[in-house]
Amino acid sequence: MYSPGNWKRVYLILLSTMLIDLDHLLANPIFDPNRCSIGFHPLHSYFAIVVYFLMLFTKKTRILGIGLLFHILTDYLDCFLRS
């Protein structure tokens, strides 16, 4: 499904994983520089992280799962480095 000639599709899928930050719009205030998003926002919850991990085991959702887990990892690093 994902071959070297299909890199544009993979790129767009990985780019679309940034859309999980839309759940920040549900928070009040929307942006808090001292807040860790892991475990606070719905799409950054521990349940959602388990779902993203399970996506790795299905061929159709693997690339999306990788992108979402990378997003979570970068958010975790942000929380870790901030504290």
C-alpha positions as CSV (number, residue, x, y, z in Angstrom):
1,M,0.0,0.0,0.0
2,Y,2.8,2.5,0.9
3,S,5.6,2.3,-1.6
4,P,8.4,4.8,-2.4
5,G,6.3,6.1,-5.2
6,N,3.5,6.9,-2.8
7,W,5.5,9.2,-0.6
8,K,3.1,12.2,-1.1
9,R,0.2,10.2,0.3
10,V,2.3,9.2,3.3
11,Y,3.4,12.8,3.8
12,L,-0.1,14.1,3.8
13,I,-1.2,11.4,6.3
14,L,1.7,12.3,8.7
15,L,0.9,16.0,8.3
16,S,-2.7,15.4,9.1
17,T,-1.8,13.9,12.5
18,M,-1.3,17.5,13.7
19,L,-5.1,17.9,13.6
20,I,-5.4,16.1,17.0
21,D,-4.3,19.5,18.4
22,L,-7.9,20.7,17.6
23,D,-8.9,19.3,21.0
24,H,-7.0,22.2,22.6
25,L,-10.0,24.3,21.5
26,L,-12.1,22.5,24.1
27,A,-9.9,23.7,27.0
28,N,-10.2,26.9,28.9
29,P,-7.9,28.7,28.4
30,I,-7.2,27.4,24.9
31,F,-3.4,27.8,25.4
32,D,-1.6,27.5,28.7
33,P,2.2,27.4,28.4
34,N,2.5,25.6,31.7
35,R,-0.1,22.8,30.9
36,C,1.0,19.4,29.8
37,S,-1.4,18.2,27.1
38,I,-0.8,14.5,27.8
39,G,-3.7,13.3,29.8
40,F,-5.5,16.6,29.8
41,H,-7.0,16.9,26.3
42,P,-9.3,14.2,25.0
43,L,-7.2,13.2,21.9
44,H,-4.1,13.3,24.1
45,S,-5.6,11.0,26.8
46,Y,-4.1,7.7,27.8
47,F,-7.0,5.8,26.3
48,A,-6.4,7.6,22.9
49,I,-2.7,6.7,23.1
50,V,-3.6,3.0,23.5
51,V,-5.8,3.3,20.4
52,Y,-3.0,5.0,18.5
53,F,-0.7,2.1,19.6
54,L,-3.2,-0.5,18.4
55,M,-3.3,1.2,15.0
56,L,0.2,0.0,14.4
57,F,-1.0,-3.6,14.1
58,T,-3.4,-2.9,11.2
59,K,-1.8,-2.3,7.8
60,K,-4.4,0.3,6.8
61,T,-3.9,2.5,9.9
62,R,-0.2,1.9,10.5
63,I,1.1,5.2,9.0
64,L,-1.6,7.2,10.8
65,G,-0.8,5.4,14.1
66,I,2.9,6.1,13.6
67,G,2.2,9.8,13.0
68,L,-0.1,10.1,16.0
69,L,2.4,8.4,18.3
70,F,5.2,10.7,17.1
71,H,2.9,13.6,17.9
72,I,2.3,12.3,21.4
73,L,6.0,11.7,21.8
74,T,6.8,15.3,20.9
75,D,4.1,16.5,23.3
76,Y,5.5,14.3,26.0
77,L,9.0,15.7,25.4
78,D,7.6,19.2,25.7
79,C,6.1,18.3,29.0
80,F,9.3,16.6,30.2
81,L,11.6,19.5,29.2
82,R,9.2,22.1,30.7
83,S,9.2,20.6,34.2
